[in-house]
Amino acid sequence: MPDANPLLSPTPWPATRVAAWPLWLPAVVAAFYPFLLDAFHLMITGHAYVPAAILLLLSFLVPALGLFVACRETGLVSTRQVRARRLALLVVAAPTLYCFLGVNLYMLGSPVPDSWVWTPIWLALAAFAVLLPNRSTEAPAEHCSSAATRVAHGISGALVTLFIAFHLFNHLFGLLGPEAHAEIMELGRAVYRSPVVEPLLVAALLFQVFSGLYLAWHWSARGGDFQRIFQIASGVFLSVFILGHLNAVFIFARTWAGIETDWAFATGAPTGLLLDPWSIRLVPHYALGVFFILAHLVSGLRVVALAHGMARRAADQLWFFGAGVAALVSLGIMLGMTGMRLG
């Protein structure tokens, strides 16, 4: 007796015309991400600055490849296509995942190099993604629960934005030196480290993480245009980034190491971000973190603008302008964190 719904019946992989490379290529590239950073360290300490710059650029191309594959449309919805998109979204978060892994392995006292743990995990994910069977399916419809979560996520995000705006403004003062950064930071800490505000801020950040991951899982099955996929990808990155940041501040620094989370902590003093073999991973982590925070907010603003009748072309122009500003702010903060000073 034929299946009542042929869209849900199993189909062989070749019949679905879903290419294999989106399933394994991003994960395999992510598997060797640590070695790009290791090679950068060898080049920069050997004063081979041009090869070092190329290697650092290549490390940013790893999440870019993930975003490219996540945006790729095959014209056919299948479990393999959704799996490829979700794995690609995870690749976008590779720089911050690598930091998260490194901090926790360090606290565990692991004698095994981080890359020896990282690389097998990603190769296993690539194999797992390819070997799982494929099925044709239908894109899930919008649910009231996801719509309500999206509204709550946006409201909570608007409140968290106040802290983020100050935090990024504070980091821009790094261009004037650690002393200027510290002066602004102390003013802010009087508010966001207060016994009332800090728990509420942490709760709001955790809500952003878990509601964001829920929404990313839901919307990654539906696909969408570039801005939609970018919003999902930046949300996945930021979920890991926030968890890693909370872990580094509250568990590693305050509890495990008992150290201050000041400018020296953030910039890997005294060696610095660029010359320390461990801290170099923080450069893509921080740079993309700042960029994705601002660009994610602009992506949300674009959705709101479209919902209120703004023309698609104008909304897209707004997004590209916002993404450009995000890139400039990220560049300014990273220049300050790596030693550049104004004046």
SULDA-V138498 format. One record per residue. N is the residue number from 0. PSI is psi as a letter, one per 40 degrees, with the letter a starting at -180 (NA if undefined). OMEGA is omega in radians with two decimals (NA if undefined). Layout:
N:PSI:OMEGA  N:PSI:OMEGA
//
This chain:
0:h:-3.08  1:i:3.11  2:h:-3.11  3:d:-3.13  4:g:-3.08  5:d:3.12  6:d:-3.11  7:e:-3.12  8:i:3.14  9:i:3.08  10:i:3.12  11:i:-3.10  12:d:-3.11  13:d:-3.09  14:d:-3.11  15:e:3.13  16:f:3.05  17:h:-3.08  18:i:-3.10  19:d:-2.97  20:d:3.09  21:e:3.13  22:d:-3.00  23:d:-3.01  24:d:-3.13  25:d:-3.14  26:d:3.11  27:d:3.09  28:d:3.11  29:d:-3.14  30:d:-3.10  31:e:3.09  32:d:-3.13  33:d:-3.08  34:d:3.01  35:d:3.13  36:d:3.08  37:d:3.13  38:d:3.07  39:d:-3.13  40:d:3.11  41:d:-3.11  42:d:-3.05  43:d:3.11  44:e:3.05  45:e:3.11  46:f:3.04  47:g:-2.92  48:d:-3.14  49:d:3.06  50:d:3.12  51:d:3.13  52:d:3.12  53:d:-3.14  54:d:3.10  55:d:3.08  56:d:3.13  57:d:3.12  58:d:3.08  59:d:3.13  60:e:3.08  61:d:3.07  62:d:3.09  63:d:3.07  64:d:3.09  65:d:3.13  66:d:3.12  67:d:-3.12  68:d:3.12  69:d:-3.14  70:e:-3.04  71:h:3.10  72:h:3.11  73:e:-3.09  74:e:-3.12  75:h:3.13  76:h:3.11  77:i:3.13  78:d:3.11  79:d:3.12  80:d:3.11  81:d:3.13  82:d:3.12  83:d:3.14  84:d:-3.10  85:d:3.09  86:d:3.09  87:d:3.09  88:d:3.08  89:d:3.10  90:d:3.07  91:d:-3.12  92:e:-3.07  93:d:-3.12  94:d:-3.14  95:d:3.04  96:d:-3.13  97:d:3.06  98:d:-3.14  99:d:3.11  100:d:-3.09  101:d:3.14  102:d:-3.09  103:d:3.07  104:d:3.10  105:d:3.13  106:d:3.12  107:e:-3.12  108:f:-3.09  109:h:3.09  110:e:-3.09  111:h:3.08  112:i:-3.09  113:d:-3.10  114:d:3.13  115:d:3.04  116:d:-3.07  117:d:-3.01  118:d:3.10  119:d:3.13  120:d:-3.11  121:d:3.09  122:d:3.09  123:d:3.10  124:d:3.11  125:d:3.13  126:d:-3.13  127:d:-3.12  128:d:-3.11  129:d:-3.02  130:d:3.13  131:i:-3.13  132:i:-3.11  133:i:3.06  134:i:2.98  135:i:-3.09  136:i:3.07  137:i:3.07  138:h:-3.12  139:i:3.11  140:i:3.08  141:h:3.10  142:i:3.10  143:d:-3.11  144:d:3.14  145:d:3.11  146:d:3.12  147:d:3.11  148:d:-3.14  149:d:3.12  150:d:3.13  151:d:3.11  152:d:-3.14  153:d:3.14  154:d:3.11  155:d:3.13  156:d:3.11  157:d:3.11  158:d:3.13  159:d:-3.12  160:d:3.12  161:d:3.10  162:d:-3.11  163:d:-3.13  164:d:3.11  165:d:-3.08  166:d:-3.14  167:d:3.07  168:d:3.11  169:d:-3.11  170:d:3.09  171:d:3.10  172:e:3.02  173:d:3.08  174:d:3.09  175:e:3.10  176:i:-3.13  177:d:-3.12  178:d:3.11  179:d:3.09  180:d:-3.10  181:d:-3.13  182:d:3.14  183:d:-3.12  184:d:-3.14  185:d:3.07  186:d:3.14  187:d:-3.11  188:d:3.09  189:d:3.13  190:d:-2.97  191:e:3.03  192:e:3.11  193:i:-3.09  194:d:-3.14  195:d:-3.01  196:d:-3.03  197:d:3.11  198:d:3.12  199:d:3.12  200:d:3.12  201:d:3.12  202:d:3.12  203:d:3.12  204:d:3.11  205:d:3.06  206:d:3.09  207:d:-3.12  208:d:-2.99  209:d:3.05  210:d:3.10  211:d:3.11  212:d:3.08  213:d:3.13  214:d:3.12  215:d:3.12  216:d:-3.12  217:d:-3.04  218:d:3.11  219:d:3.08  220:e:-3.09  221:d:-3.07  222:a:3.14  223:a:-3.14  224:i:-3.05  225:d:-3.10  226:d:3.11  227:d:-3.14  228:d:3.08  229:d:3.12  230:d:3.11  231:d:-3.10  232:d:3.12  233:d:3.09  234:d:3.08  235:d:3.11  236:d:-3.07  237:d:3.09  238:d:3.11  239:d:-3.13  240:d:-3.13  241:d:3.10  242:d:3.13  243:d:-3.14  244:d:3.10  245:d:3.12  246:d:-3.12  247:d:-3.08  248:d:-2.98  249:d:-3.07  250:d:-3.09  251:d:-3.00  252:d:-3.02  253:d:-3.02  254:d:-3.01  255:d:-3.05  256:d:-3.12  257:f:-3.10  258:i:-3.12  259:h:3.11  260:g:-3.10  261:a:-3.13  262:d:3.14  263:d:3.11  264:d:-3.08  265:d:-3.03  266:e:3.09  267:f:3.12  268:i:0.07  269:e:-3.06  270:d:-3.13  271:i:-3.07  272:d:-3.01  273:d:-3.03  274:e:-3.14  275:h:-3.08  276:d:3.09  277:d:-3.00  278:e:3.14  279:d:3.11  280:e:-3.13  281:e:-3.11  282:d:3.05  283:d:3.14  284:d:3.14  285:d:-3.05  286:d:3.13  287:d:3.10  288:d:3.13  289:d:-3.12  290:d:-3.08  291:d:3.09  292:d:-3.08  293:d:-3.13  294:d:3.08  295:d:3.08  296:d:3.12  297:d:3.10  298:d:3.08  299:d:3.10  300:d:3.10  301:d:3.13  302:d:3.12  303:d:-3.14  304:d:3.11  305:d:-3.14  306:d:3.14  307:e:2.97  308:e:3.09  309:i:3.11  310:i:-3.09  311:d:-3.11  312:d:3.13  313:d:3.12  314:d:3.11  315:d:3.08  316:d:3.07  317:d:-3.13  318:d:-3.11  319:d:3.09  320:d:3.12  321:d:3.11  322:d:3.09  323:d:3.08  324:d:3.11  325:d:3.14  326:d:3.14  327:d:3.10  328:d:3.11  329:d:3.13  330:d:3.14  331:d:3.14  332:d:-3.11  333:d:3.07  334:d:3.09  335:d:-3.10  336:d:3.14  337:e:2.95  338:e:-3.14  339:i:3.13  340:h:3.05  341:h:3.11  342:NA:NA
//
